[in-house]
Amino acid sequence: MSPRELVVLGTASQVPTRTRAHNGYLLRWDDEGFLFDPGEGAQRQMLMAGVPARDVTRLCVTHFHGDHCLGVPGVVQRLSLDRAPHPVHAYYPASGEEYFGRLRHASSFFDTLDLREVPVDGPGVVAEGPFGVLEARRLDHVIETYGYRLVEPDGRRMVPELLAARGISGPAVRALEPPLLDEVSVRRPGQRFAFVMDTRLRDGVYELADGADLLVIESTFLHADERLAVDYGHLTARQAARVAAECGVRKLVLTHFSQRYTDPGAFRAEAAEVFDGELVVAADLDRVPVPKRR
């Protein structure tokens, strides 16, 4: 079981730069590897980050602009070449099913991958498993776009002092049932991860970010260029930080930066004006741990 962490493969928006590759984010979550929005060059960035293709178990595409999906062919073909021993589920907007088909079969290769497509045609749960629940919410970009949210069910944590007071130990602990279970344990909130890419502010952004332990969110523009953000369907660093502050986010990761900006510190300074939690201005190949449980 892997530690829960985000591996940042790329952080550029439409145009990559000398220091920023196109998008790509791998979330390690126990036995799962969620690959979000692999842009052009994602396969090489995975190599640079030390991420084997076989670590990918689920592929989540927010929308079909090139900087969010042109890495799909390379990743799929690498998974096939490496004969991934597990199925890979792919989630993407249903309106882009034709695009996904073209990416999936962009060139000739020996296809051995068990790829299971799950077109998303509305908000709600798109997958459930031991990892928790994967949900999608509609965003507001210039084409159909969805954000994703991973929610782990709440659990319970045993309190040793309460167990000892009742003389409960060993195998008897595992056999506990309510109401006694409630008397010797406390609620352990499940962890939450949210991924929000190209969008204007709308309800779906807040729904995804609500209570997130780790929020990865685009901040393509700075506040001085807010008009451009509205016109092109994006967020500013200040808007992203305000979402995090209002939604009780514990750790905020800003990414998807326009090539017009060369100083990452400007994004940090702007976001810190409205968000006082843990803040990461993502750089390529960063590893960002999911915060420890509350």
Secondary structure, 3 states (H helix, E strand, C coil): CEEEEEEEEECECCCCCCCCCECEEEEEEECEEEEECCCCCHHHHHHHHCCCHHHCCEEECCCCCHHHCCCHHHHHHHHHHCCCCCCEEEEEEHHHHHHHHHHHCCCCCCCCCCEEEEEECCCEEEEEECCEEEEEEECCCCCCCEEEEEECCCEEEECHHHHHHCCCCCHHHHCCCCCHHHHCEEEECCCEEEEECCCCCCHHHHHHHCCCCEEEEECCECHHHHHHHHHHCCCEHHHHHHHHHHCCCCEEEEECECCCCCCHHHHHHHHHCCCCCEEEECCCCCEEECCCCC
